[in-house]
Amino acid sequence: MWQLLGDVEPRTAPSFPPRRWHDDTVSAPVRGDGPRRALATAVALVEAGRTRTVRRRLVRTFSSEPAFAEPWLRRLSRELGR
């Protein structure tokens, strides 16, 4: 999922490294099909995450990861599974 969202899906805005912090153009909204699709994807993911079924599926996915041995991830998964 991280690779899909970070490397494949369009972005809502260009990257914002320090060299752009004083660039006045960053305050203008980005228009076009890419940002519109990125926002639609974000809305769909949020809506899906509001369902208990998707949250429980996410917890099952977490539990198969080596990082699940970490207490913080187990606590998070208990919260998500509710």
Phi, psi and omega in degrees: 000317180301315180296319180298308183290323184276329187244340187248308184295149176294159182257157176282337180203159176295166176302157184232063179287166182309325182296343180260359185300333181252016179274116183295338182289343182290344181277350178274138179296146178273127182253163175126177183290322181301304179300325179296317178293322179297317178294321178297320177296316179300316179298316181297320179293319178296315179299316179298319181293345177279350180268140180298323181301312181293318179298318179293324176296321177296318178298317178299322178294315178305316188296342179270357181270145177302328181294348181296344176292343180284130181302324182296324181287324177294320177298315179300317182294325176296320178294318181293326185287353182287000000 
